[in-house]
Amino acid sequence: MQLIRITTERLMDEWVSPIYAFFDPTPHIVETDRQQAHKFKCCAKACKASIRHFLDKKNARSTGNMRKHVKSCWGEEILSVADDTKDAKEVRTKIVGSILKNGTITASFERKGKGKLTYSHHQHTWAETKAEIVQWVSESLRLFEIVKDRGFQTLMKTGRPGYYLPSPSTVSRNVRLVFAKTRQRVARMLQEYNSKINFTMDGWSSPNHRAFVAFRMLTKP
């Protein structure tokens, strides 16, 4: 086993391909049917998959299976960006690290600005997709079931058949989550505000007889 550890440390110097950045930097050493292998665990938070490289085989340094997993787990666009970087350390810190640190739905909302609308050249992460759909269905009053609509899925998946889309139940859960977080933030802001606050209210009906009630808060410096 000590010899395997020494071999592992030597091989780690050769693992410079960007694909290794999507897995734990130090693999586990496992034994299956008297065959020793390196077990690379995927870094994605919700992923429990791992890739094994058997040390006594010619493809011990092959990254084919790792690439297949990253493509399905992280997305083809992210894999393409990593390939362009061509440096495992840079991919681990700037791409993988950034996604793992800010890859939550609430963080995705916090990154949204109020400036000019721009479009990224890169595919959304899972968290960003969830955040965009929550904002869309909320602002446009769309049914959660729209994510199962054939036309919508055709628009989203054409050219990217593996593109992740949340289920209606996931959209519903995320909308409630964002609402709860927003309510907590507004409540905390009102409780901590050290001055007078004036409230106004207005109600009206739209031409299609939909009722609306709006609350406005005016703060005094």
Residue pairs with C-beta under 8 A, 6 or more apart in sequence:
1 29
4 29
4 36
4 55
5 29
7 55
8 26
8 27
8 29
8 38
11 38
11 61
12 25
12 26
14 61
15 88
16 87
16 88
17 63
17 88
18 82
18 83
18 85
18 86
18 87
18 88
18 91
19 63
19 66
19 67
19 70
19 82
19 88
20 40
20 63
20 66
20 88
21 43
21 82
21 88
21 89
21 91
21 92
21 95
21 96
22 42
22 43
22 44
22 66
22 70
22 73
22 74
22 82
22 91
22 96
23 40
23 41
23 42
23 43
23 51
23 66
24 40
24 41
24 43
25 92
27 38
27 39
27 40
27 41
27 53
28 38
28 39
28 41
29 36
29 37
29 38
29 39
30 36
30 37
30 38
30 39
30 52
31 37
32 52
35 54
35 55
35 56
36 54
36 55
36 56
37 52
37 53
37 54
37 55
38 52
38 53
38 55
38 60
39 50
39 51
39 52
40 50
40 51
40 52
40 53
40 66
41 49
41 50
42 48
42 49
42 50
42 51
42 69
42 70
42 73
43 96
43 100
44 73
44 74
44 100
45 100
45 103
47 73
49 69
49 73
51 65
51 66
51 69
53 59
53 60
53 61
53 62
54 60
67 79
70 78
70 79
70 82
71 79
71 162
72 162
74 99
75 123
75 125
75 162
75 163
75 164
76 123
76 160
76 162
77 122
77 123
78 95
78 99
78 122
78 123
78 125
81 95
81 122
82 91
82 95
85 91
85 94
85 95
99 125
102 108
102 111
102 127
103 125
103 126
103 127
104 127
105 127
105 130
105 131
105 134
105 174
105 177
105 178
106 177
106 178
106 181
107 127
108 125
108 127
108 128
108 130
108 131
108 132
109 131
109 135
109 178
112 131
112 135
123 160
123 163
124 132
126 164
129 164
129 165
129 166
130 166
130 170
130 171
130 174
131 174
133 147
133 165
133 166
133 171
133 174
134 171
134 174
134 175
134 178
136 142
137 143
137 144
137 146
137 171
137 175
138 175
138 178
144 168
144 169
144 171
144 172
144 175
145 168
146 152
147 153
147 165
147 166
147 167
147 168
147 171
148 167
148 168
153 165
156 163
156 165
157 163
157 165
166 174
190 197
190 217
193 219
195 219
195 220
195 221
196 219
196 220
197 217
197 218
197 219
197 220
198 217
198 218
198 219
198 220
199 215
199 216
199 217
199 218
200 215
200 216
200 218
201 213
201 214
201 215
201 216
202 213
202 214
202 216
203 211
203 212
203 213
203 214
204 211
204 212
205 211
205 212
206 212
